[in-house]
Amino acid sequence: MNGDITSKTELQILASAEKLFLQKGFRSTSTTDIARDAGCNQAMIHYYFRTKENLFNRIFHAKFETVMDFIDRSLRDDKDIFGNLQCIIGAYFDFLSDNPRLSYFILEELAENPQRRKYVRTVFLASPARQQVYSRFRHMVGNAVRNGEIRDIDPIDLILDGISLVAFSFISAPIFSDLLGRDPGEVRAYLDHRRNEVTTLLLNGLRPLAPQSQVSEGQSRRQQRPGRTK
């Protein structure tokens, strides 16, 4: 029975810390705030986590593993790279839809805190989930490049392209809402539009580049069209 109570208390502290970190930011959230929201005293926070920094690390690690799980479950052997990327983009959009303020929080923390960046790097390098998912993803991209399905691209660049486009869709959503006076329903439509736009942009951007000879021929034909002035 005591184990159940302990587990529930720990989970409640984590839930309260996550909520307040996302609402107020890491620096502006105190352990007093967290204890009050969780319905416990600060001694319990110290007992389970010792520091606010450890709380952040636990929350970030859990979110990171959730993202990796989303992506891992999206990769399908029966789909080509375009179908898989569409699934991955959709999974990332779904994850951020459930955690709409997470992009702000992570961006702010990484920009302002060098130690946070060091910790994130450690998580990326040490995570078995990260290694498994990245290995599958790199293999998929490499095969598609060798088979001529997509242009030559570093898998890291493709990951950064996807993360930046999807994350900024959520970062820009409240700006879109406030500047244009849109209601929450229209913000949802905006994010759905961005999902389609990001998917189209990334997939079309991966198409193999035309040989230079074809580009030159196309330019020559355009220059020879009637009505063009020199």
C-alpha positions in Angstrom: 0.0 0.0 0.0 2.8 2.4 0.9 4.4 1.7 -2.5 1.2 2.7 -4.3 1.0 5.9 -2.3 4.7 6.7 -2.9 4.3 6.1 -6.7 1.2 8.3 -6.9 2.9 11.1 -5.0 6.0 11.0 -7.3 3.8 11.0 -10.4 1.8 13.9 -9.1 5.0 15.9 -8.5 6.2 15.2 -12.0 2.8 16.2 -13.5 2.7 19.4 -11.5 6.3 20.3 -12.4 5.7 19.6 -16.1 2.6 21.8 -16.1 4.3 24.7 -14.3 7.5 24.5 -16.3 5.5 24.7 -19.5 3.3 27.5 -18.2 6.0 29.7 -16.5 9.3 28.4 -17.6 12.0 26.6 -15.6 13.5 29.7 -13.9 10.2 31.2 -12.9 8.9 28.0 -11.3 9.9 27.3 -7.7 9.8 24.1 -5.8 7.2 25.9 -3.6 5.0 26.3 -6.6 5.4 22.7 -7.5 4.7 21.5 -4.0 1.6 23.6 -3.7 0.2 22.4 -7.1 1.0 18.8 -6.2 -0.6 19.0 -2.8 2.6 18.1 -0.9 5.4 19.8 0.9 8.9 20.7 -0.4 10.4 18.0 1.7 8.7 15.4 -0.5 10.1 17.0 -3.7 13.6 16.8 -2.2 13.0 13.2 -1.1 12.1 12.0 -4.6 14.1 14.3 -6.8 16.6 16.3 -4.6 16.7 19.3 -7.0 14.5 21.1 -9.5 17.1 20.3 -12.1 16.6 16.6 -11.6 12.8 17.1 -12.1 13.5 18.8 -15.4 15.8 16.0 -16.5 13.2 13.4 -15.7 10.5 15.2 -17.6 12.6 15.9 -20.6 13.9 12.4 -20.8 10.3 11.0 -20.7 9.2 13.4 -23.4 12.2 12.5 -25.5 11.5 8.8 -25.2 7.9 9.4 -26.1 8.9 11.1 -29.3 11.3 8.3 -30.2 8.5 5.8 -29.6 6.1 7.8 -31.9 8.7 7.8 -34.6 9.7 4.2 -34.2 6.1 3.0 -34.4 5.7 5.2 -37.5 8.4 3.5 -39.5 7.0 0.7 -41.7 8.9 -1.8 -43.8 6.0 -2.0 -46.2 6.1 1.7 -47.1 8.6 3.6 -49.2 10.6 6.5 -47.9 7.9 9.0 -48.8 5.2 7.1 -47.1 7.4 6.7 -44.0 8.2 10.4 -43.9 4.6 11.3 -44.1 3.9 9.0 -41.1 6.8 10.5 -39.1 5.7 14.0 -39.8 2.1 13.1 -38.8 3.4 11.5 -35.6 5.4 14.5 -34.7 2.5 16.8 -35.3 0.3 14.6 -33.2 2.8 14.6 -30.3 3.1 18.4 -30.3 -0.6 18.7 -30.5 -0.8 16.9 -27.2 2.1 19.1 -25.9 1.6 22.4 -27.6 3.9 24.5 -25.4 6.7 22.0 -25.4 8.5 23.6 -28.4 8.7 27.0 -26.6 10.0 25.4 -23.5 12.7 23.3 -25.0 13.8 26.1 -27.3 14.1 28.6 -24.5 16.0 26.2 -22.2 18.4 25.1 -24.9 19.1 28.7 -26.0 19.8 30.0 -22.5 21.4 27.1 -20.7 24.6 25.5 -21.9 24.4 22.8 -19.3 21.0 21.9 -20.6 22.4 21.5 -24.1 25.1 19.3 -22.6 22.5 17.1 -20.9 20.4 16.9 -24.1 23.4 15.8 -26.0 24.1 13.1 -23.5 20.5 11.9 -23.8 20.7 11.8 -27.5 24.0 9.8 -27.6 23.2 7.4 -24.7 19.5 6.6 -25.5 19.1 3.1 -26.8 15.8 4.2 -28.3 17.5 7.1 -30.1 20.2 4.7 -31.5 17.6 2.2 -32.7 15.4 4.7 -34.4 18.2 6.7 -35.9 19.8 3.5 -37.3 16.5 2.5 -39.0 16.1 6.0 -40.3 19.6 6.3 -41.6 19.3 2.9 -43.3 16.0 4.0 -45.0 17.5 7.3 -46.3 20.7 5.6 -47.5 18.7 2.9 -49.4 16.5 5.6 -51.0 19.5 7.6 -52.1 21.3 4.6 -53.6 18.1 3.5 -55.4 17.6 7.0 -56.9 14.3 7.6 -55.1 15.6 10.8 -53.5 18.4 13.3 -53.9 21.6 12.8 -51.9 21.0 14.2 -48.4 22.5 13.6 -45.0 19.9 12.0 -42.6 20.8 14.6 -40.0 19.8 17.4 -42.4 16.6 15.7 -43.1 15.8 15.4 -39.4 16.7 19.0 -38.8 14.5 20.2 -41.7 11.6 18.2 -40.3 12.0 19.3 -36.7 12.4 22.9 -37.5 9.4 23.1 -39.9 7.0 21.2 -37.5 8.2 22.9 -34.3 7.8 26.4 -35.9 4.3 25.6 -36.9 3.4 25.3 -33.2 5.6 28.3 -32.2 3.8 30.5 -34.8 0.3 29.3 -34.0 -0.4 31.8 -31.1 1.2 34.5 -33.2 -1.2 33.7 -36.0 -4.1 33.6 -33.5 -3.3 36.9 -31.7 -2.3 39.0 -34.7 -5.2 38.0 -36.8 -7.7 37.6 -34.0 -8.5 34.0 -34.8 -10.4 31.7 -32.4 -9.1 28.3 -31.2 -11.0 26.5 -33.9 -9.2 28.4 -36.6 -5.8 27.7 -35.0 -6.6 24.0 -35.3 -7.3 24.5 -38.9 -4.1 26.5 -39.3 -2.1 23.6 -37.8 -3.8 21.1 -40.1 -2.9 23.3 -43.0 0.7 23.5 -41.8 0.8 19.7 -41.5 -0.1 19.3 -45.1 2.2 22.1 -46.2 5.2 20.8 -44.3 4.6 17.3 -45.6 4.4 18.6 -49.2 7.5 20.8 -48.9 9.7 18.1 -47.4 8.6 15.3 -49.7 8.9 17.5 -52.9 12.3 18.8 -51.7 13.6 15.2 -51.6 12.8 14.4 -55.3 16.0 13.7 -57.3 17.6 16.7 -58.8 17.4 17.0 -62.6 20.7 16.4 -64.5 22.4 19.6 -65.4 21.9 18.9 -69.1 18.2 18.8 -68.6 18.3 22.0 -66.6 20.3 23.7 -69.4 17.9 22.5 -72.0 14.9 23.7 -70.1 16.5 27.1 -69.7 17.3 27.3 -73.4 13.7 26.4 -74.3 12.4 29.2 -72.0 14.7 31.7 -73.6 13.6 30.7 -77.1 9.9 31.2 -76.4 8.2 33.8 -78.7 7.9 37.2 -77.1 11.0 37.0 -74.9 13.0 40.2 -75.0 16.8 40.3 -74.7 
